[in-house]
Amino acid sequence: MKSGVASLLNAKRFVVFGATDKEEKPGYVIFRNLLNAGKEVFGVNIRGGNVLGQRIFKDVGEIAYQVDCAVIATPAKTVPVILRQIAKRKIKNAIVISSGFGEVGNKKFEEHLGNLAKELEINLMGPNSFGFINPYQKINTSFYSGKVSLGGISFISQSGAIGAGIIDKLKSFSGFVSVGNSVDLEFSDFIEYYSEDEKTKVICLYIESLEESEGKRFLDVCKKCKKPIIALKAGKTPSGKRAGRSHTAVITSEEGVYSGVFKQAGIIECSSIKEMFSVANVFENVENLESKACVVTNAGGLGVLVSDYLSENEVPIMKLESRLEKRLDKVLPYNWSHNNPIDILGDADFAREVDVFKILEKEKSFGFYVVLLTPQHMTEIKKSAKLLTMLRRPVFVCLLGGDKVDVAKNILDRENIFVFDDPKEMCEVIGKAI
């Protein structure tokens, strides 16, 4: 890891180039975000003036204090000049929000920027970056303006806009970084940082492509990483590759190449944004998911489907020993499944559910529950949900239904129980999390 990554992501004093009173501009939003968080932040704009009650300097040389990080949101052609200016002020970290580099064909200009950053010994994120967010330090150098809560997922993205959408949906992270075109700081640098970060429990990556020169280091860094890494790779199809070249100026590769690299590096590859963060949610909330599942269902057909899906995803289920079968015989009708999945039958009321889980809670032969519920007439769905929140082991719940299961879903969501409406999706997530 480059020594400057920690100083960048934990900077104390900022200067925003392109600070403006035009609310639709990134420079305004970034300046406001830092100001509202109580950070020491200075604005620079050749026009001067005032923004949000703060003086805007015409030149960085007018600022009397030593600054840790420069955020540059000005036209691309101005960026090299600004880098030289901040180097004179011994500002060692820069985030280039500005676009107009390799992603629009200006590859030589982009290479010049990377070489200049190295020459000036500046840690540079970008260009074409969305910035970074460090919730634990209350730092938001992006132009996302919502609130971000404290969490255990760090998300490193090659797309700023995807990052903004995911941040807005999930709300809680330990860190977010938009690497942009990565002329200097790249995926590997931030993976190394978050690997050592105590607040981070799992690292998520959105990757369009890696520069060829980064490949070996990326592989080595991921192999050594102390945290689980989950990746979503875009640009697999011909049209996706074309889109990738015009987005972050990188050359995409064949699908199999990346899947092979991910496998070598121990990276969990996902096929959708939803799946990636569902798997991340498991790692964030469960320290070690033991492999064997105990499946409990009030719908026999759903139990059969889930047995298939778990097998397809190489998730073993607990073998039902005769001693446990005899104990369950005492609380279940004679025609229950006598197997795992444990089918408590469609006429099961809440009392039957309680009796079954009292017995299972004393068992040590499985690591987690998979509970399948459908809203049949006898099902007391609200009570069932509250019961599931009291179990001692991790619980994955599939609620198959519509309005009648919404109340249960809300209860389970509030208690961070893993809840799904599609059994196949649930089993795929479990398979990747084990």
N, C-alpha and C positions, 0 to 999 in steps of 0.2 A: 504494500500500500504506500502511495506517495504520502510523505509526512504531512503535506498540507491539507489532506482531506478532512482530518479532524478539525483543523483550524478554520476551514471553510464552513463546515456544517455546524460549528459551534461559535461562529463569529459574534462579536459583541457590538461592534460599531460599523455602520454601513453608509455607503454613498450610492445614491441612485442617479445615474446619468439618464436624462430624458424625463426627469420628474416634471409634471405638468398639471395644470388645472383642468385639462380636458379629461373628463371622467371615463370616456370610452377608450383611453389609451392605457397600455400596460404600465407605463411609467407612473401614472396616477395611482393605479390599483396597488402596485408594489410599494410605492411610497406610503400610501395609506395603511396597508397591511402592517408594515414595520412600525409605523408611528402609533397605530392603535394598540400594538402589542407592547408599547412602552420601550421600544428599542431606541438607541441613539442612532439617528438616521439623518443624513444631510442630502439635499437635493442639488443637482447641477443641471443647468439648462442655459444655453448661450443667451437666452432672453432674460434671465434673472426673474425677479418678481417674488411672489409669495404663493405658496400652495398649502392649504389647510392650516393657515396661520403660521407657517414656517418660512423663513427666508430661503430663497433658492439662489445658490451661488452661480455666477457665470463661468467660474473656472475652479477646478478642484484645488488649485494652489491657494485659493482664498480660505480654505478650511483650516482652522488652527489645530485641529486634533488629528492624532494618528488613527487611521481607519483600517479595519480588518478585511473588509470585503466590498468590492465594487459590483453593482448590478447595472448592466449596460443595456438600455432599451432605446437605442438611437439607430438611425439608418446604418446599414451595413458598412458603407464607405467610411464612416467616422470611427469605426471600432479600432483599427490599428493605431490611429492617433491617440485615442483614449487609453489604450494599453500602455503606450509610451508615457503618457501623463501620469497614470497611476503608478508605473514603475518608479518614476522620479519621486513620488510620495511614499515609496516603499510599501505600497499596498500589494500584498502577495496573493490575494484571491480575487477571482473575477467570474461572474456569471454573465454570459452573453445571451440575452434574450433575443437580440436582433436576428432576423432571418435574411435571406438573400445571398446565401453562400452555395455550397455544393448542391443543395436540394433544388436549386434553379439553374444548375449548370456551371456555376462559378467555382469549379473545383480547385483551380490554381489559386484563387483568392483565399479559399478556405485553407489550403495547404500553407499559404503564406501566414495566415493567422495562427495556425498551430506552431509553425516554426518560430514565429515572433514570441509567442507565449513561452516557449522553451528558452529562447534567447534571453528574455527578460526575467526568467524564473518566476513566472506567474502560474498559479494553479488555475486552470481555465475550465469551466463547465460550459459546454455548448460548442459552437453557436447554435441558434435555433432551439434554445432550451426554454422550458416553461418555468425554470427555477427549482428551488427545493423547499421542503417544509420539514422543520424539526419541532414537533409538538411539545417535546419535553423541555425545550429551550424557548418555546413561544416564538419561533422564527418562521416567517412565511415570506419567502422572496419570490413567490409565484404571483400570477395574477388570477388565482382562485381566491374568491373573497368570502367563502363560508368558514364556519368554525370547524376545526379539526381536533378531535378528542385524543386522549392518550390511549395507545394500544400496543400490540406486540408484533404487528406486521410491518416490515419495511418493503416498500415498493419502488423498484428501479425501472423506469420506463423510457423507451425510445420515442414515445409519443406523449407530448404534453397534454393534448386534448383528451386522450384516453385516460390519462392520469387524473385530470380534473373530474371526469365523469365518475370514475371509481371512488375518488375521495369524497365526492358529493353523496354517493350511495352508501359507502361503508362508514364514513365519518371518523373512524378511529384508526390510528397508525402509530408506529414508533418512528417512522421516517418516510419521506417521499423524495425521490430525485428524478428529474427529467434530464437525461444525459444529452439529448439533442444529437448533434452531428459528431460529437466526441472527438474533437481534434486534439485534445489533451487528456483530460480525465475521462475514463471509460468505465464500462461495467465492472471490470476486475477491481478497480480502485475502491468502488463503493461496496462491492461484495466483501472485500477484506475488512473494510471499516465496520459494516453491520455484523460480520462474523464475530467481532470482538465486543459489540455493543450489548450491554447487559439488558437493555429494554427490549431488544429485538429477539423474538422467538422463532421467526420464520421469515425468509426472504422471497419475494415474488419478483419475477422479471417479465417485462413485455419486450420481446426482441423482434425487430424486423430483420436485422443482420448484424454481423460483426465484421470489422475490417480483418482481412487475412492476417495482418501482422498481430492482431490481438488474440487469435485463436489459441495458441499454445498456452499463453499466460492465463487466459480465461479458464481453460481446462484444468491447469494446475491449481489455480485459486479456488475453483469450485470443489475440487477433490479434497482440499485442505479445510474447507469451510466447516465451522462448528455448528452451523444451523442448517435445518432443511432448506433446500432451494427448490422453488416451483417456477416453471417457465411456460409461457405461452409464446409460440413462434408464429409470426405472421409472414406473409409473402411466400407461401408454398406453391400457389398456383401461378400460371403465366400472368394472369391479370394482376394478382397480388404482388408479383415481382415488379411489374411495371409501376404500380402504385408506390411501392417501397422506394424505388429510385427517385421518385419526385417528391418524396416526403422528407426523408432524412439523409439523402445523398449516399446511401449505402447500396452495395450490390448484394442481392439476395442469392441464396443457393438452393440446391435441390433439397426437398423435404427430408430424404433419408440421411443426408449428410449431418444435418443438425440433430436429428433423432439419435444418430449414432454417437455424436459428441455428448449429448445430454446423458445418454446411458453410461458412457465412460466416466462422466463427471459425477454421477450419482444424483443428477437433477431429475426431479419429477416433472414430466412433460404433460401439460393439460391441453385440451382441445377447445376450450372456451374461457371467456373471462369469468363466467359464473362458476365453472368447475374449479378454476384456479383459486378463487377466493373462498370457495366452500372447503377445499382441501386445506388452505391456509388457516381457516377458522378452526379446523380440528387441531392442527399443530399449535395454534395460539392458546387453545384452552385445555389440551390434554398433553401432559408431558411425555407419556409413553403409552401408545395404544397397543395393548396386548392383543394377540392375533385371533383368538377363538371367539366366535359370536354365539350368543344365545338369542334365538329368534322367538318372539312371542307375538301371536296374531289372533285376531277375532274373525279372520277371513281365510279359510283354507286355501282358496285359489291364489290369493295374494302370497301366502306362504310358499306355495309351489314355485311361483314366479321368482320370488326373492331367493329361494334356494338355488335356482338356475343362475341368477345374476351374480350371487356371491361366488359360486363356483367358477363362473366365467372370469371373475376378477381376482381369483386365487385367494379368496377369503375363507379360511376354514371355519366350520361351525362345530360347536361342542357336541361330542357324542353323549347321548342321554344314557347314563348308567342306570342299571336296574334299581339301585337303591333310591335314586332321585325319582325314577318313574313310579315307584311304589308310594313315595311321599305325595307326588302329584295326584295319584289315583284317589287319594283321600279327599281331595278338594275339587276334583273335576268329574264331569259326567263320564260314564263308562266308555262312551264313543269318542273321547278326545284322541288326538293324533298318536299318542304314545311314542313320540319322536320329537326331534328338533328339526324344523320349527314346532314349537309347542302351540298347537291350535286349541285355544280355550273355547272355541265355537261361537257361532254368531249370536246365540242367546245369552252370552255372558253378561252378567250385571257387574256393578262396581265391586260388590262383596267378593265375587269370584276372582276378579283381578287382584284384589288385595291379598287374598289367600295365596294365589300363585306367586306373587312377587315376594311375600314373606318367606316362602320356601326358597326361592331363587337367590335372595339376598344372602343366604347362609352358605351358598355354594362357592367353591373356589376353582371350579374347572373351566371357567370362561372369563374373558377379559372385558367384554362390553355387551350391551343389549342392542338388539335390533327389534323395534316394536312397530307392528303394523296394525293400524286402526282404521276401520270404516264405520260410518255413522248409522249403525243398525238401530232398530227400535229400542232395544234394551240398553244400548251403549250410553253411559252417562259421561259424555265426552269431556266436559269441564272437570269433573272429578278425576277422570283418567289422566288428564294432563297434569293436574296438581300432584297426583301420585307419582308420575314419572319424574317430576322435579326433585323428588325426595330420595331417589335411588342413589346408591353409593358409587356405582360404576358409570362410565360414559354411556350415554343413551343416544341412539340414532332412531328417529321416529319418522315413519311414512304415514301421513294423514291423507288417505284417499277419499276425497269428497269435495264439496263446494262450501256453501254458506254454513252448513251444519258443523264444519270442523274449524271454522275461522276463530272461534273463541279459544279453542285448544291451541291453535297455532300461535295466537297472541301470548298466551300464558307461557308456552315453551320458548318462544323468542325472547321474552323478558328475562328468562332464567338461563339463557345461552345454551339451551338444549338444541342439538342438531336436528332440524326438522325439514322434511322434504315432502313434496307432493307427487314425486315420480320415483317409483321403486328402483328403476334401472339407474337413474342419476345418483340416487343414494348409494347404491352398491359400488358404482364406479368411484365415487369419492372415498368410500371406506377402503377400497382396494388400493388407491394411491396413497392413502394416509398410513397404511400399515407398513 
